[in-house]
Amino acid sequence: MATPSLIQLDRSLVEKMSSVLSCQKPEVIQDRFGIGVKTWVKIREGQAIRQSVAIRLIQRLERDRLI
């Protein structure tokens, strides 16, 4: 089985995402970004996430005009 490609999000994007959150509750993160809290923690800490998740997240941020 192939290992999934990983990608690290740009720090400025992470800061923008963080600025639009009213709190760090899992349901708020899920509603706003469509990702789980574990993925959010990885992003916040500068860790890489699966490329497929990053692509969907960026598309959602563009759709919601956050980037």
C-alpha positions as CSV (number, residue, x, y, z in Angstrom):
1,M,0.0,0.0,0.0
2,A,1.3,3.4,-0.9
3,T,2.2,6.0,1.8
4,P,0.1,9.1,1.5
5,S,1.8,12.3,0.4
6,L,2.2,14.8,3.2
7,I,2.2,18.6,3.1
8,Q,2.8,21.4,5.6
9,L,0.6,24.4,5.4
10,D,2.1,27.9,5.2
11,R,2.3,29.6,8.6
12,S,0.5,32.7,7.5
13,L,-2.5,30.6,6.4
14,V,-2.5,28.8,9.8
15,E,-2.5,32.2,11.5
16,K,-5.5,33.4,9.3
17,M,-7.3,30.2,10.2
18,S,-6.7,30.7,13.9
19,S,-7.9,34.3,13.8
20,V,-11.4,33.3,12.5
21,L,-12.0,30.7,15.3
22,S,-14.0,31.9,18.2
23,C,-12.7,29.0,20.3
24,Q,-10.8,25.7,19.9
25,K,-13.8,23.4,20.5
26,P,-13.9,20.3,18.2
27,E,-17.4,21.2,16.9
28,V,-16.3,24.8,16.1
29,I,-13.3,23.5,14.2
30,Q,-15.3,20.9,12.3
31,D,-18.0,23.5,11.4
32,R,-15.6,26.1,10.3
33,F,-12.9,24.1,8.5
34,G,-14.4,20.6,8.0
35,I,-11.5,19.0,9.8
36,G,-11.1,17.1,13.1
37,V,-9.4,18.5,16.1
38,K,-6.4,16.1,15.7
39,T,-5.8,17.5,12.3
40,W,-6.1,21.1,13.6
41,V,-3.6,20.4,16.3
42,K,-1.1,19.0,13.7
43,I,-1.7,22.1,11.5
44,R,-1.3,24.5,14.5
45,E,1.9,22.8,15.6
46,G,3.4,23.0,12.1
47,Q,3.2,19.3,11.3
48,A,2.5,17.9,7.9
49,I,-1.0,16.6,7.1
50,R,-2.2,14.4,4.2
51,Q,-2.1,16.2,0.9
52,S,-5.7,15.2,0.1
53,V,-6.9,16.7,3.4
54,A,-4.9,19.9,2.7
55,I,-6.3,20.2,-0.8
56,R,-9.9,19.9,0.5
57,L,-9.2,22.3,3.4
58,I,-7.7,25.0,1.0
59,Q,-10.7,24.6,-1.4
60,R,-13.1,25.1,1.5
61,L,-11.1,28.2,2.7
62,E,-11.2,29.6,-0.8
63,R,-15.0,28.9,-1.1
64,D,-15.6,30.6,2.3
65,R,-13.3,33.5,1.2
66,L,-11.0,33.0,4.1
67,I,-7.9,33.1,1.8
